Amino acid sequence: MNTFLNYLVVAALFALVLAPVALGVVRERRIDRQLREAERGRRAAGPSEAAGPPETQSAARPYRVTRHFYPKGWAKA
């Protein structure tokens, strides 16, 4: 009986550890499915709309980030 309870405890711990992983995989698959459906909808809309959504006044502009290279690191010597 102790052996059965030990196996049961180990199985419960595995389930507890792997549950977030399984939920994450399910969520990722759902998001992938939604993206595929949206891509199919865009292709089915026709060539005039295939280039992207129409521009609007409220559309966000892309933000360009300028990166600086500091060869000596953080400290100024």
N, C-alpha and C positions, 0 to 999 in steps of 0.2 A: 504494500500500500504506500509506503514511503517513496518507493521508486516512481510510482505513478504520480504522486503529488510533486515530486521533484521535476519530472518531465512537464507536468502541467504548469508549474511556476516558470520554467525555462521558456515554454511556448508563450505564456502570457507576457513575459519580458520581451521576447522577440516581437510579438504583436505590438507592444507598446512603443518599441523603438522604430519599427518599420511603418507604423500607421501614418506619420507625417510624410514619409517618402511616398507612400502609395497615394495619399491625397494630393501631393504635388504633381505626381505623374498624371493622375486623372484630370487635374486642372489644366496642365500643359496640353494634354490631348484635346480638351474642350476648346482651348484657345486656338490650337492649330486647326481644328475643324472649322471654327468660325472664320479664321483668316482664309482658308481655302474656299469657303462658301462666298465670302466677300470678293475674292479674286475672280471666281466664276461669274458672279453678278456683274463685275466690272467688264469682263470680256464679253458677256452677252449683251451689254448695253449698246455696243456698236463702236465703230472706229472714231466717231466724233468725241465720245466721252472717254476713250481709252487713254488719252493723254493725261488725264487727271481731273480732279474736281475744278469747277470754274472758280476764278479768283473773286474774292469778295473784299469789301473794305475792312471787315473784321478779322480777316485771315492773319495769322501770326507770321511775321517775317522771320527767316532763319537768322540765328545769332552766330556770328563768327567769333571763335575764340582764338586769341593770339597767344601762342606759347613762346616763352623765352627760354633760351638755353643758358644755364649758368655752369660753366665748366669747372669752377672751383667749389661747387656745392653751396651750402647755406652760409657758411662762414666767410666773411670778407677778411682776407689777410693782407 
